[in-house]
Each structure stands twice: as C-alpha cells, then as structure tokens.
Amino acid sequence: MNKPVVGVSACQRQIEGHGCHMVVNKYVEALRRSAGVEVVLLPALDEGLDPAILARLDGLCLTGSYSNVEPRHFGQAPWPGDCRYDPARDGSALSLVRAARRLQLPLLGICRGLQEMNVAYGGSLRQPLQELPGLLDHREPAADHMDEHYQPAHGIRLNPDGLLTRLGGAPEFEVNSLHQQGIDRLGEGLIAEALAPDGLIEAISDPAHPFALGVQWHPEWRSDEHPLYRAIFTAFGAACARYRQRILA
C-alpha cells in the first residue's frame, strides 16, 4: 500500500442492544478525501490498546464524540448535570496519545480529541462552559439539519507564531462549535494555537513534535469547502506521508 495508514479512535456505543465500537463516517471520509490516507478503526477499550499497534501506522486521528473525558483523569470529581462519559474511549485514546508522543507519530485531535490530547499531556478541562461566567455557549444550535449544526458559530484568532497561521495564511477564521467541555490548564509542552472571542483555547499544538495538532471545532465537516479545514487535513496527510517514508527508508 502506497498511501499512509492512519488509526482512527472509536467510541463505545449501545446499538440495538449491543455494545459497539463506532466511528462516524464524516471522519473516515475527510481523512481519505482531504488527507489522502487510508484508515483503520481502533477499538475503545478500558484497559487501553497495546502501544505497539502504532508501529504499524503512519498517523493517529482522535475523533470528536458526544461523550466527555472523565474528570478523574485530571484530578477532579465527577461533574454534575448532563455529562455523557465513555470510559473505554478514555482508556484507549489517552494511552494512544502518550504512545504517539513517544514515537513522534503524526497526531490530529478533533473536538474531544483536542481535550484528550490536553489531558494526556497533563492538562485539565472545565465544564459546562455555558454555565461559567464570561464564556460563550459553545454547544451546537438546536436545528433540524446537520448543515445548520456545523455552520460557523464564532471567530477564532490564530497565534501569529503558530502552526495554524502557517497553514491557514490568515490571522482569523470563522469556525463551528459543538462542545460543552474545554481546556482549563494547558498540558505540559503544548502551546495555544487559537483563541475564541471569550478567551477559550480553540486549538493546540506540540512544537517539539513533527505534527501534533488539536482543534476544538470540526474541520471534517465539508472539509474541502473551508480553506483552514482543508489545510489542516492536507498538512496532516503530508506529515503522515513523511513519517511513512522515514520508516520505510
């Protein structure tokens, strides 16, 4: 196979009475179309996956999810209210981020994936954002059609010295917003790549890593129609290709 192969994190869901490992189609489609890679789905297991599995891959993508990272992973008590958790997803994703960091494997985190990256690097999260003073309501709008859910919701201001500025070529963009959990304390070694108008960190990267980027929005939605979304997937695919060539050399 000439194309890079990327592992994609799955969630655990109950479907028709059965426990299932699930990845939403839009992530697979965006990776294959906009990043030019092939994908394999990585199961969500409480005990985590054997990090050796990453030796067979050229990149790792952490998808978004309706579930949230359990607060115990960053030293907090369970949050009250509407919080859906997926302990099996936590077990796999956090272990994979740490392994990808050691291996310098290209890494792209989307929404929950950004939060997992931050926690795996030793950072913390806060929730519910919509109830915290001074913060916007970052949840998706109530709408009948998916296109309305993923419409631009607010602007972001990019770090002028960051990776996203180099990729996007502009200081500001409009992005969608579908989350109620967000970064509180930034993980060790990470930098903020973008901020929302309320100051919430909307993107992160590890400058010591060849390519490790997390974004709080959903660039996989109509990825080829938004210049920054397209640039993110193109750059991730190129990083995976470079990693593959290095391993094969």
C-alpha positions in Angstrom: 0.0 0.0 0.0 1.5 3.4 -1.1 -0.8 5.6 1.0 -0.2 6.3 4.6 -2.4 4.4 7.1 -4.0 6.3 9.9 -5.6 4.9 13.0 -8.9 6.5 14.0 -10.2 6.3 17.6 -13.6 4.7 18.1 -16.2 5.3 20.7 -18.2 2.7 22.6 -22.0 2.9 22.0 -25.0 0.7 22.5 -26.7 0.0 19.2 -29.7 -2.3 19.0 -28.9 -3.7 22.5 -25.3 -4.5 21.6 -22.1 -2.8 22.7 -20.3 -1.5 19.6 -17.1 0.3 18.5 -18.2 3.2 16.4 -16.6 5.9 14.2 -18.8 8.4 12.4 -18.5 8.4 8.6 -17.5 12.0 8.3 -14.1 11.4 9.9 -13.3 8.5 7.6 -14.4 10.4 4.5 -12.5 13.6 5.3 -9.3 11.6 6.1 -9.5 9.6 2.9 -10.6 12.5 0.7 -8.8 15.6 2.1 -5.8 14.0 3.8 -5.2 11.3 1.1 -4.7 8.5 3.6 -6.3 5.1 4.3 -7.8 4.4 7.7 -8.1 1.6 10.2 -10.5 1.9 13.2 -9.1 1.5 16.7 -11.4 0.0 19.3 -12.2 1.7 22.6 -11.0 -0.5 25.5 -11.0 0.4 29.2 -7.6 -1.1 29.6 -6.1 0.8 26.7 -4.6 -0.6 23.5 -1.1 -2.1 23.2 1.0 0.9 22.1 2.8 -1.5 19.7 -0.2 -1.2 17.4 1.1 2.3 16.5 4.3 0.8 15.0 2.0 -0.4 12.1 0.5 3.0 11.5 1.6 6.3 9.9 -0.6 8.6 11.9 -3.3 8.8 14.6 -6.6 10.8 14.5 -8.7 11.3 17.6 -12.3 12.0 16.6 -15.0 14.1 18.2 -17.7 12.5 20.3 -20.9 13.3 22.3 -19.1 11.9 25.3 -16.7 13.8 27.6 -13.4 12.9 29.2 -14.0 11.7 32.7 -12.7 14.3 35.2 -10.8 11.6 37.3 -8.2 11.7 34.5 -7.2 15.2 35.5 -7.7 15.0 39.2 -11.3 16.3 39.5 -14.5 14.9 41.0 -17.4 13.9 38.6 -19.3 16.9 37.3 -23.0 17.2 38.0 -25.5 17.6 35.2 -25.6 16.4 31.6 -22.3 14.7 31.2 -22.0 11.6 29.0 -18.9 9.6 29.6 -17.1 6.8 27.7 -14.5 5.2 30.0 -13.4 2.8 27.2 -12.7 5.6 24.9 -10.7 7.4 27.6 -8.7 4.2 28.2 -7.7 3.8 24.5 -7.3 7.4 23.5 -5.2 8.6 26.4 -2.8 5.7 26.1 -2.5 6.2 22.3 -1.7 9.9 22.7 1.1 9.2 25.1 2.5 6.5 22.8 2.2 8.7 19.7 4.1 11.4 21.6 6.9 9.0 22.3 7.0 7.7 18.8 6.7 11.2 17.2 3.8 9.8 15.2 1.7 12.4 13.4 -1.4 13.2 15.6 -4.6 15.1 14.8 -7.2 15.7 17.6 -10.7 16.9 16.8 -13.0 18.3 19.5 -12.9 15.5 22.1 -9.6 14.6 20.5 -8.2 18.0 21.4 -9.4 17.5 25.0 -7.8 14.0 25.1 -4.5 15.4 23.9 -4.5 18.1 26.6 -5.3 15.6 29.4 -2.7 13.1 28.1 -0.1 15.9 28.2 -1.0 16.6 31.9 -3.5 19.4 31.4 -7.1 19.8 32.7 -10.5 20.6 31.4 -13.6 22.6 32.6 -17.3 22.1 32.1 -20.1 23.1 31.5 -18.7 26.1 29.6 -22.2 27.5 29.0 -22.6 28.0 32.8 -19.2 29.6 33.5 -19.1 33.4 33.8 -17.6 35.2 30.8 -17.7 32.2 28.4 -19.8 31.8 25.3 -22.3 28.9 24.9 -20.2 26.6 22.7 -22.8 24.0 22.2 -24.3 23.2 18.8 -27.5 25.1 18.0 -30.9 23.4 18.1 -31.5 22.7 14.4 -33.3 20.2 12.2 -30.5 19.8 9.6 -26.9 18.8 10.1 -25.6 21.6 8.0 -27.1 24.0 10.5 -25.3 22.3 13.4 -22.0 22.8 11.6 -22.5 26.4 10.5 -19.8 28.9 11.6 -20.6 29.9 15.2 -17.8 32.3 16.2 -14.5 33.6 15.2 -11.0 32.4 16.3 -7.8 34.4 16.5 -4.7 32.5 15.5 -1.4 32.6 17.3 0.8 34.5 14.8 3.8 32.3 15.5 1.8 29.0 15.4 1.3 26.1 13.0 -2.3 27.1 12.1 -1.2 30.6 10.9 1.4 28.9 8.6 -1.3 26.6 7.3 -4.2 29.0 7.0 -2.4 32.1 5.9 -4.7 34.5 7.7 -4.9 35.7 11.3 -8.6 35.0 11.9 -11.3 32.5 10.7 -14.9 31.6 11.5 -15.4 28.0 12.8 -18.3 25.8 14.0 -18.8 25.0 17.7 -20.3 21.8 19.2 -18.9 21.2 22.7 -19.5 21.9 26.3 -16.1 20.8 27.7 -13.0 22.9 27.1 -9.4 23.4 28.1 -8.6 24.9 31.5 -4.9 24.3 32.2 -2.8 23.7 29.2 -0.8 20.5 29.1 2.9 20.5 29.5 4.8 21.3 26.3 1.6 22.4 24.4 1.0 25.9 23.0 -2.3 27.6 22.3 -2.8 27.9 18.5 -6.1 29.8 18.5 -8.5 31.6 20.9 -12.2 32.1 20.8 -13.6 35.7 21.5 -14.1 34.7 25.1 -10.5 33.6 25.5 -11.2 29.8 25.4 -8.3 27.9 23.8 -9.6 26.6 20.5 -6.5 24.8 19.1 -3.3 23.4 20.5 0.0 22.0 19.2 3.2 20.4 20.4 6.1 22.4 18.8 8.5 19.6 19.8 6.6 17.1 17.7 6.8 16.9 13.9 3.0 17.2 13.7 0.7 17.2 16.7 -2.3 19.4 16.4 -5.7 19.6 18.2 -8.6 21.7 17.2 -11.8 22.3 19.2 -14.1 22.7 16.2 -15.0 20.1 13.5 -12.9 20.6 10.3 -14.0 17.2 9.0 -17.4 18.8 8.1 -17.3 19.7 4.4 -13.5 19.9 4.8 -12.8 20.8 1.2 -15.1 23.9 1.4 -13.2 25.8 4.1 -9.6 26.9 3.5 -8.4 26.3 7.0 -10.2 22.9 7.3 -8.7 21.7 4.0 -5.3 23.0 5.0 -5.4 21.0 8.3 -6.2 17.7 6.6 -3.7 18.3 3.8 -0.9 19.1 6.3 -1.8 16.0 8.4 -1.8 13.8 5.4 1.6 15.2 4.3 3.0 14.6 7.8 1.8 11.0 7.7 3.4 10.5 4.3 6.8 11.9 5.6 6.6 9.6 8.6 5.9 6.6 6.3 8.9 7.4 4.1 11.1 7.8 7.1 10.1 4.4 8.5 10.5 2.7 5.1 13.9 4.3 4.4 
